[in-house]
């Protein structure tokens, strides 16, 4: 080994002398406001090596140098593709390198230039990396920069490194492959070849597409437009010295210097709804489009603090957009002859229109399609974009859903051939060798194993178990599907799962992370099936306190019963007396698990765990609805909030406990290389608006968000102090708190920053319990199995411990998780909007605040956990709007007032727009328009119970109080107050005049009938006051009346 080290050291010393190069470059510097050109000479040392692998597994001379490379070339392919420059990478675009690129040889020199040129295009960077990192693409990153052979060949032939690399591989294929594959060099301009024969083919990108992808018209149009744009830019660079609509960007070096001396600030730019101004870092205001200087909404930019102008775009937030044709251009009679057209992005009104290049754009009329941002030159009013593909029809349900998926880069595409080839057969059975190395829970009849999941769940990740011990204690287990057994590291199947990151759940549909044969069959812990698992088992005493550390290991289980949440809750609610023999074991196990979970949750709550509100809508389509495209008929679709039961909390707490135990075991072994999930504390000013609301409207001045414990106590007190519906107040405050939280994220436990989970109040946390639907859980399984000494895990590569790889993986999974949540929310809103098209609904809402600039009332719907805007100027009876108090507004000089936390009634409907698609709209409504079957608040529930008990009484009383008009309501209520006399018939029955008790009635002893009347009256009066605010004396009278009622009751 010592002799080899000396030889390698000598080779590198000689290579340093041979490869030392001097390059000259022009560096632009500002001196006294004038840009001067200063000539600098820099020296780059290049160490040339002879041991660089070619990537062919069968190459005799390079086989010993592969060193576990993540990808290798396919020796049986027809040809190898060699991009000649960064321009080729950019012209073909990210989608080509993601979906079509196979059998590529990417030179390190080209990869380096591409990173320098397209650093602000993160998607193109990811797509380029996927070419040589994704094992499914059979491609290889060749280090031509440090190869002695390539340098010498380039010098002899007088050609570039890429041409020399192509010649090198043309010679290699003669000996290292089973067939004589061709080498195709892709280019956008003529180039010199290093060989004289036909072993290397130089092909223009247009010629390549015509020959190998003739059916892909979208790719051809995009490449043609990109080449035309490239020529235009080259001409402008040659002919124009300055001028233009926008200012020229400074260099990256100048940006770094400005950051150092404090004249430049980096931050995310947020554009206002009118696109006339923007804010960076919530502090720097940019007051014109010119000063935005070609930056788009949410781009990361560099801003000159002296001029408040964008001087550099650090990175683009989004590169692909879903668009429709601009309405003016769409009506152009010569549209078919045009090669470019203006298009309108549908993601946000804060984005400008794009100029899209495409032949015959008339075919896109009435279509939703995707485009890719390419550039925005100084001289152009609109940014340029290239057409990618048609998504669907405008206003069509399927087209609108697919548009959302495309905008979030979620693709419904089949799994690759290689990944499918690695799948086991559908009749797979547990191998015999697994029986000898795993703990077999099937052999212990005393262990009751079952699963509790949502109704209809097919991807069952987890099962639970309880075993009563002779000591009086229990053995409690959480068993997780052993997905890592089927998804081997660095396999094509592993690459598919990593790329997708997570399963995306949509109403009535899901986009799987893994093929269905695994997610819904062989990995899923289905009832009555023998399955492989990774188990976490606790020993607890009679008081259900954990004794010692949990046991982790690979296991074999059989799920005795698959129970849904609601059935499990019904079983618990029924009690042990009514249990039949066949379900008694499950009742006992559920009771133990519920008690155990409750105690674990209480500990976390004492440590500051937060209970925040969220809601998931359920869409039930009628059986005769047919194809999903017909969902636009609201009569066929019912919308409801998914009902929560306590069993859901029990299962969630058990999963949290298993995740924490897994994180602790991993951290004990790997320390700062542990892959965990972190949740940071909210920002110090995150709850400022809630604190202001509490001070002004609840007289609550001590709202404290400094810790989880104090935040929980403050939220609970604010809810108690709210005079409105408790259910609505709880949804409002806890839902708002959830929005103020920072996003939980995957990270590597590096020791420098806290890796604790603020929301759950635990020091270490990871995702371990859902490997069928989350790739992060697969990583946790691999680290866990390696930590407990599993022999198969020990043979895996060191990628599980490389911080750089884990950091990149965490960033990727965070982005995929974020997009998955956005898609689920937006698609649910599309479903909701389609169900509202012909069936508007009145819902109870709470006022959040009034935006005086946009004259918008921001509202929150507790039953759907939905936020929206009421455009008050669109209301027919609104004449004047005057802000009042903190976040309040007065309509028509005091006729009506709205203030934060106030209960109002909102009509939810939907409108369809060509440019914006289908959207929900919110308008003011009346209480009497609430649907008869609407149960979204406890006040309505009380009224319905009263109606059920005394239908004729309640109906007559409600007829006596009309709430459709403010004035009529006041007259009727005052008239009812003056009714001091009541009569009874001879048989003791009450007449209609007895429906409202007299004033003197309050001084008497109240019988149950009178209490019932007063309760109903107070409820209706409060409902009136929430709908239309009247004068201050009336509000005070209502409050006194309610206080007296509560005192009596």
C-alpha positions, 0 to 999 in steps of 0.5 A: 500500500505504501508503494502505491501511495508514493506512485500516486503522489508522484503521478499527481506531482507530474500532473501538476506541472503538466496541467498547470494552466493560466487563464486570462479573464476580464473582471468588471469593477465599479470605480467612481460610478464608472464601469472599468475593465481591469485585466486579471490573470488567475492560475488554476491548478489541474491534477491529471489522473490516469485512473478515471473510470469510463463507466462501462461495467464490462471494461477490463481496464476500468472495472477496478476503478468503478468504486461503487459508482451510483450509475453505469453505462448500458453496454447493449444500447444503440447509441450514447448521447454526448451533449457538447455544451451548456447551451445544448443542456439549456435548449433541450430543457429540463423536461427532456433531461427528466423524461427522455434522456437515456444512455448519456455521457455527460462531460464534467466540463459541460456540467461545470459550465451548465452550473455556472450559466443556469444557476438560477434555474433550479429545476434544470440543475436537478434535471441535469443531476438526475441524468447521472444520479438516476440509475434508471437512465444508464448514464454516466458523469465522465471527468474529462477535466482531470483525465490525462488521456483526454487532455493529450488527445485534445492537444494532439487533435486540436479539438475541445475536451468534449470532442476528445471525450467522444473519440475516447468513447468511440474507441472504448465501445469497440472493446467494452461493449457487447455491440458496437454502439454509436456515439452521438455528439449533440450540438447547436453549432458546427464543431471539429471532430477528433476522429476521421471515421464514422465512429462519432456522429455530430448531430444538431439538436433539431436533426436529433429530435427529427430522427429519434423523437419525431412524434414530440411536437412540443419538444420540437417547438420548444427547441426551435423557439429557444434557438431563435431566442438564443440568436436574438440574444447574441445579436443584441449582445453584439449590436447594443451597448446599453439602454432598454426598459430595465437596468442591467444586472450586476455581477455575482462578485458585486453582489457578494461585495454589496452584502459584505458592505451592507449595501445589498440585501438578499430576500424573497420578493412578494408582489402585491395583487395589482403588480405595481409594487413589491416587498422584500423581507417584509421591510424593503418596499419596491414601488414600481415594475421598473425597479422590480427589474424582471424579478417574478413573485417569490423570486429570491433577489438582491436589492440595493438598499440605496435605491430599493431596486432589484439588481440581481435575481439569485434564484427563480422560485418557479420555472414552469407555469400553467397558462391559457391564451391571452383573451385579446390574442385568442380572438386574433383572426390571424392566430394560426399564422403567428409564431408567438402569442401572449399567455396568462399564468393561472397560478397567481394574478401577481405574475406577468403575462408571458410571450410564448413561442409556438407555431400555430398557437390557435390549437391552444384555444380553450386549453390549459397548457404548461410553459417554461420560463426561459429569459427576460431580456432588458429590452422586453416588456414581457418575459419569454417562455416556451410551450411544453404540453397541453394539460386539458380543457378550460373549465373541465373538471379533469383539466382543472385538476391536472392543471393543479398537479402540473403547476406543483410538478406532480406527475401521474406517470407510470413506473419505469421498466427497470423498476417494474422488473425489480418487483416480486411476483404477485404470488410472492411468499416469505422466503425460508431464510427470513423465518430463521432471522426474524421474530415471528409474532404469529407463533404467540396466540396471546398477542392480539395484532390488528390495524386501525385505519381510515375506512377503505384504506388499502396501503396499511403501513402499521399494525398494533398489538397487545399481549397480557403478561403474567406479571400483570403488565403488558407488551405493546407493539407497533409493527411497521411494513418492512418496505426496505426489504423490497426496495433495495438501496440504489435500485431503480425502484429506490430511485423511483421512490426517491424521485416521487418522495411521497404518495399524494392523496387526492379526493377519490384518487391517489398517486402512489410513491411505490407500485401498487403491487407493493403499496396495496399488496405485498407491503401492506399489512392486510387482514389475514395475510403474513407480512414482513415488518419492522417492530417496536415493542414496549414492556409496560407495568400494570400502570402502563408505564414503560419499563426499559428501552423498546425492542426494535427488530425485523419480524413476521406478523399476521393482522388478525383484524383490519378495523376502521376508526369509527368501528373501533370507536363504536366498539369502545363506546359500547363498553365491555358489557356488550362485547361478544366473544369474537370481539372481546380481545379487540375491545380489551386491546383497544382499551389498553392502547387508549389508556396508554396513549392518553398517558403518553399524550398527557406527558407531552402536553405538560411539556408544551405539545400543541393541539392545533386545528385542521380539517379534511373535507370528504367528497361523496359522489353519487353512484350515478355520477359516472366519469369524474369529469361529470362532477360539475353537477353539484347534486351528485356530490356531497361535501362534509368535514371528516368526523374526528373520533378519539381513536384517531388520537390514540393511533396518532399518539402510538405512532408519535411514540414509535417515531420518537423511540426510533429517532432516539435509537438512531441518534444514539448510534449515528449522532450527527448523521441522524436523519430526523424531522425538525420543527422550529419555534415560531417567530417572535412576532408571529402572534402579534395580530392575535395578541392585538385581537385579544387585547381589543376584543377579549380584554385579554392582555397576557397572551404569551407565545414564548413556549408551547405550554404558555401558548396552549394556555393562552389559546385555551383562555382566548377560546373561553373568553370568546362570547361566540360559539365555542366550536367556531372560536376553537377552530378560529384560534387553533387554526390561526395558530397552525398558520403561524407555525413554521413548517416542519422539515427533514434535516440532518441532526448536525449538532449546530442547530436544535433538532427538536420538534416544537409542536410535539414537544419532543427532543428527537423525532423522525418519520418511521411509521409510514414507509409505504407512502413516505420515502423519508421513512425508508431512510429511517428504517435503513438507519434504524436497522443499521443501528441495531446491528442488522447484518443486511443493513451493515452491507449497504453503502455509506450513503446513510452516513454521508451528511452531504447526501443526507442534506440534499435528500432532506431538501428534496423531500421537504420540497416534495412534501410541501408540494404534496400538501399544496396539491391536496389543498388546491385539488380539494378546493377544485372539488369544492368549487365544482360542487358549489357551481349550481348549489351555493351554500350559506355557512357560519364564518368568523371575521378575521380582519378588514383590508382597507386597501382592497376593501376586502373582509377576510373571513374564516369558515370553521366547519371547512377550515377555509379562508376567503375574501368578501369583496364588500364593494360588490355587495349591492347595498354597500354605499360607504366603507369606513375602517373602525377599530382594529381590523374592523369596518363600518358599512353605510355610516354605522348601519352594519359593523364587522370586527375580528372574531365576530360570527357572520353568515357567508354564502359560498358559491363558485364562478368559472373564469377563462383566465383563472379557472373555477374559483370559490366566491364569498358574499354576505348572507343571512342566518335563515339561509343556512341549510336545514342539514347544516351542522357546522356550529353548536348553536344550530345543533341546539336549535335543531334539538329544540325543534325536534322536541317541540316542532309546533312551538319552535316553528311559531316562535321562529315565525314571530322573529324575522331576521331578513331585515334589520329594521323589521327585526328590531321592531319585532323584538321590541314588540315581544318585549312589551308582551306582559300578558299571557293566557291559557285555555281551560284545559291548560294548553298554551295559546300562541300568545304565550310564545314569548314570556313577559318581562315580569316573568324573569322575577318568578321561579322558572318552570322547565317550560319557561326555561326552554322558552327563554333559552330558545329566545336568547339563542335566536336573538344572539343569532340576529345580533351576529347577522346584523349589528344594531345599536349599542343599547340593544347589544348591551341588552342582549348581553345582560339577558344572556348573563341572567339566563346563565345565572338562572340555569 
